[in-house]
Amino acid sequence: MRAVVQRVTEANVLVEGKILGEIQRGLLVFLGVEENDESTDVEYMLEKVMNLRIFEDAEGKMNRSLLDVQEDLMVVSQFTLLGDCRKGRRPSFINAARPEKANELYKIFVEKAKNYGIKVQTGVFQAEMKVSLCNDGPVTIIIDSKRAF
């Protein structure tokens, strides 16, 4: 499982010209699911996202997590995060999970995130989406449940 986590001052998702998800300050997470991902990958990723200390404390140091600041979370599925560009010029998506499996693990991630008591918004799985955001910092972190970056 791979995620691109961005600290934002605002973000929204449009599908067919309608805003279907919108947050203010918090995290925007683009989430990609690999074919060999399991529930343990969901747990790992969820723990990392919720506890990642990328919000500033009173001294201006990144010492606070999403849970500490009680800000919003938006999760958008994005299989293109699994694109392998090492060969040729066209990305290979062979490692991306099939839609049924990807949607199942994506939904589990979202539902478990809601259990933390924060506002959680989403995009629409497999929809053509327009995502707008204002990256705060900018702070952008890549998390992979199987590899270090």
Secondary structure, 3 states (H helix, E strand, C coil): CEEEEEEEEEEEEEECCEEEEEECCEEEEEEECECCCCHHHHHHHHHHHHHCCCEECCCCCEEECHHHHCCEEEEEECHHHHCECCCCCCCECCCECCHHHHHHHHHHHHHHHHCCCCCEEECCCCCCEEEEEEEEEEEEEEEECCCCC
